[in-house]
Amino acid sequence: ARNDHARAGKNKGVVGGGIGLDLQGSRGKRDDIHRGSGDLGLAADAIGVLDAGIALVPEERRSQGLVMNATILQNIALAHPRGLSTLGVASPRRERDAAERGKSDLAISATSVQQPVAELSGGNQQKVVLAKMLARAPRVLLLDEPTRGIDIGTKSEIYQLIRDLAEDGVAVVVVSSELPELIGIADEITVLSDGRLVDTVPAASLTEASLLHLCTRTSA
């Protein structure tokens, strides 16, 4: 995503040829994320991106966005280790406060923040991923297929969250293969083909048919 396209106060819709713009670099490369035995840790370069105010909600929440056998609290605390610590030592109070705030703000349906995310519905798992990233108060939020595989009610809540964040000045980049979704939530839509810019148009000027036509155009 180009910086000049991520303007504060804009819901930035991006169409990536039906499979999504590669917001994470090479799909097969995971140098910034280490997974093993159910644990997930962030390397220094990933923390640097987060510290720069850029947050990513990945397409595959279960394998890329969550530690499934960890609790809601542990998942939310994971993305903000320094901000939730005191003199470099994890602060249980700060972690709990952040988790409780995320649970409340995103209306996560769970018995408590100590509930393992594996026990939650897909929609509530996605809310945990969002709460985890929003705990850092990002200036730029990248959402890769944010409503895939979740119920209609949760989709509506996420759409409203996107609008609220944009109103608060957060630059939101949404990658989605669902054309009606992009038209409904974006201010502008950028179409890319083979990594090249095809066009950027106001979402209000588009129909699903005209957007599909843009998607099938080849880049110049």
C-alpha positions as CSV (number, residue, x, y, z in Angstrom):
1,A,0.0,0.0,0.0
2,R,1.4,3.4,-0.9
3,N,1.6,6.0,1.7
4,D,-0.1,8.7,-0.4
5,H,-3.1,6.4,-0.7
6,A,-3.4,6.0,3.1
7,R,-4.9,9.4,3.9
8,A,-6.2,10.0,7.5
9,G,-9.9,9.9,7.7
10,K,-10.4,7.7,4.7
11,N,-11.7,4.2,4.5
12,K,-9.2,3.0,1.8
13,G,-10.6,0.1,-0.1
14,V,-8.2,-2.0,-2.2
15,V,-9.2,-4.8,-4.6
16,G,-6.5,-7.3,-5.1
17,G,-7.7,-9.4,-8.0
18,G,-10.0,-11.6,-5.8
19,I,-7.1,-13.0,-3.8
20,G,-6.1,-9.8,-1.9
21,L,-3.2,-7.4,-2.1
22,D,-0.2,-8.9,-0.5
23,L,-0.1,-6.8,2.7
24,Q,2.5,-9.1,4.3
25,G,5.2,-9.1,1.7
26,S,5.9,-12.5,0.2
27,R,3.0,-14.8,1.2
28,G,5.5,-17.6,1.9
29,K,7.9,-15.5,4.0
30,R,7.3,-15.3,7.7
31,D,10.7,-13.9,9.0
32,D,8.8,-11.6,11.3
33,I,6.6,-14.2,12.9
34,H,7.9,-17.4,14.6
35,R,5.4,-20.2,15.3
36,G,6.1,-23.4,17.1
37,S,4.5,-25.5,19.8
38,G,1.6,-23.1,19.8
39,D,3.7,-20.1,20.7
40,L,4.0,-16.9,18.6
41,G,6.6,-14.2,19.0
42,L,7.3,-11.0,17.1
43,A,10.8,-10.3,15.9
44,A,12.4,-6.9,16.2
45,D,11.5,-5.8,12.7
46,A,7.8,-6.5,13.2
47,I,7.8,-4.6,16.5
48,G,9.4,-1.7,14.7
49,V,6.5,-1.6,12.2
50,L,4.0,-1.6,15.1
51,D,6.0,1.1,16.9
52,A,5.7,3.2,13.7
53,G,2.0,3.2,14.1
54,I,1.1,0.6,11.5
55,A,-1.0,-2.4,12.4
56,L,-2.0,-5.4,10.3
57,V,-5.0,-7.7,10.8
58,P,-4.0,-10.7,8.6
59,E,-6.2,-12.7,6.3
60,E,-5.7,-16.0,8.2
61,R,-6.6,-15.1,11.8
62,R,-6.1,-18.6,13.2
63,S,-2.6,-19.2,11.9
64,Q,-1.3,-15.6,11.5
65,G,-3.3,-13.5,14.0
66,L,-3.8,-15.5,17.1
67,V,-2.2,-18.0,19.5
68,M,-5.1,-20.4,19.6
69,N,-4.3,-22.1,22.9
70,A,-3.7,-18.8,24.7
71,T,-6.3,-16.6,26.4
72,I,-7.9,-13.4,25.1
73,L,-5.7,-11.5,27.6
74,Q,-2.5,-13.2,26.4
75,N,-3.3,-12.5,22.8
76,I,-4.1,-8.9,23.3
77,A,-1.0,-8.4,25.5
78,L,1.2,-10.1,22.9
79,A,1.2,-7.2,20.4
80,H,2.1,-4.5,23.0
81,P,4.9,-5.9,25.2
82,R,6.6,-2.6,26.0
83,G,3.4,-0.6,26.4
84,L,2.0,-3.0,28.9
85,S,5.1,-3.3,31.0
86,T,6.8,-1.4,33.8
87,L,10.6,-1.0,33.6
88,G,10.7,-3.9,31.1
89,V,8.7,-6.2,33.3
90,A,5.2,-7.3,32.2
91,S,2.5,-5.6,34.3
92,P,-0.4,-8.0,35.0
93,R,-2.6,-5.0,35.8
94,R,-1.9,-3.1,32.6
95,E,-2.4,-6.3,30.6
96,R,-5.7,-7.0,32.2
97,D,-6.9,-3.4,31.8
98,A,-6.0,-3.5,28.1
99,A,-7.8,-6.9,27.6
100,E,-10.9,-5.8,29.5
101,R,-11.0,-2.6,27.5
102,G,-10.7,-4.5,24.2
103,K,-13.3,-7.0,25.3
104,S,-15.7,-4.2,26.1
105,D,-15.0,-1.9,23.2
106,L,-15.4,-4.7,20.6
107,A,-18.2,-6.5,22.4
108,I,-16.3,-9.8,22.5
109,S,-18.6,-12.5,23.6
110,A,-16.6,-14.5,26.2
111,T,-16.9,-15.6,29.8
112,S,-13.8,-13.6,30.7
113,V,-10.5,-12.4,29.2
114,Q,-9.1,-15.6,30.6
115,Q,-11.0,-17.7,28.1
116,P,-8.9,-19.4,25.4
117,V,-9.5,-17.9,22.0
118,A,-9.9,-21.5,20.6
119,E,-13.3,-21.6,22.4
120,L,-14.6,-18.5,20.7
121,S,-16.7,-18.3,17.5
122,G,-14.9,-17.1,14.4
123,G,-16.4,-13.7,14.6
124,N,-15.3,-13.2,18.2
125,Q,-11.8,-14.5,17.3
126,Q,-11.6,-11.8,14.7
127,K,-12.6,-9.3,17.3
128,V,-9.7,-10.4,19.4
129,V,-7.3,-9.9,16.5
130,L,-8.7,-6.4,16.1
131,A,-8.6,-5.6,19.8
132,K,-5.0,-6.8,19.8
133,M,-4.0,-4.4,17.1
134,L,-6.1,-1.5,18.3
135,A,-4.5,-1.7,21.8
136,R,-1.5,0.0,20.1
137,A,-3.7,3.0,18.9
138,P,-2.3,2.7,15.3
139,R,-2.3,5.6,12.8
140,V,-2.6,3.2,9.9
141,L,-4.7,0.0,10.1
142,L,-4.3,-2.7,7.4
143,L,-7.2,-5.1,7.1
144,D,-6.7,-8.2,4.9
145,E,-10.1,-9.8,4.2
146,P,-11.4,-8.7,7.6
147,T,-14.9,-10.3,7.4
148,R,-14.0,-13.6,5.7
149,G,-15.7,-16.5,7.4
150,I,-17.7,-14.6,10.0
151,D,-21.4,-14.1,10.6
152,I,-23.5,-11.2,9.2
153,G,-23.9,-9.6,12.6
154,T,-20.2,-9.4,13.3
155,K,-19.6,-8.1,9.8
156,S,-21.9,-5.2,10.5
157,E,-20.0,-4.5,13.7
158,I,-16.7,-4.5,11.9
159,Y,-18.0,-2.2,9.2
160,Q,-19.1,0.3,11.9
161,L,-15.7,0.0,13.6
162,I,-14.0,0.8,10.3
163,R,-16.1,3.9,9.9
164,D,-15.5,5.0,13.5
165,L,-11.8,4.6,13.2
166,A,-11.7,6.6,10.0
167,E,-13.8,9.4,11.6
168,D,-11.1,9.4,14.4
169,G,-8.4,10.0,11.8
170,V,-7.0,6.5,11.4
171,A,-6.0,5.7,7.8
172,V,-7.7,2.4,7.1
173,V,-6.7,0.1,4.2
174,V,-9.1,-2.7,3.5
175,V,-8.2,-5.6,1.2
176,S,-11.2,-7.6,0.2
177,S,-12.3,-9.9,-2.7
178,E,-16.0,-9.0,-1.8
179,L,-16.9,-6.2,-4.2
180,P,-20.1,-5.1,-2.5
181,E,-18.2,-4.9,0.8
182,L,-15.6,-2.5,-0.7
183,I,-18.2,-0.3,-2.3
184,G,-20.1,-0.1,1.0
185,I,-17.2,0.7,3.4
186,A,-14.6,2.5,1.3
187,D,-14.3,6.2,0.4
188,E,-12.0,5.3,-2.5
189,I,-11.1,2.0,-4.2
190,T,-7.8,1.1,-5.8
191,V,-7.6,-1.7,-8.2
192,L,-4.3,-3.5,-8.8
193,S,-3.3,-6.0,-11.4
194,D,-0.1,-8.0,-11.2
195,G,1.2,-5.5,-8.7
196,R,0.5,-2.5,-10.9
197,L,-2.0,0.3,-10.4
198,V,-5.0,0.1,-12.7
199,D,-7.1,2.9,-11.3
200,T,-8.3,4.7,-8.1
201,V,-11.9,5.8,-8.1
202,P,-14.4,7.1,-5.5
203,A,-16.4,4.2,-4.2
204,A,-19.7,6.2,-4.4
205,S,-19.3,6.3,-8.2
206,L,-19.1,2.6,-8.6
207,T,-21.5,-0.3,-9.0
208,E,-20.6,-3.9,-8.5
209,A,-20.6,-4.3,-12.3
210,S,-18.4,-1.3,-13.0
211,L,-16.0,-2.4,-10.3
212,L,-15.8,-5.9,-11.7
213,H,-15.0,-4.2,-15.1
214,L,-12.1,-2.4,-13.5
215,C,-10.9,-5.6,-11.9
216,T,-10.7,-7.3,-15.3
217,R,-8.8,-4.5,-17.0
218,T,-5.1,-5.1,-17.6
219,S,-2.7,-2.6,-16.2
220,A,-1.0,-0.2,-18.5
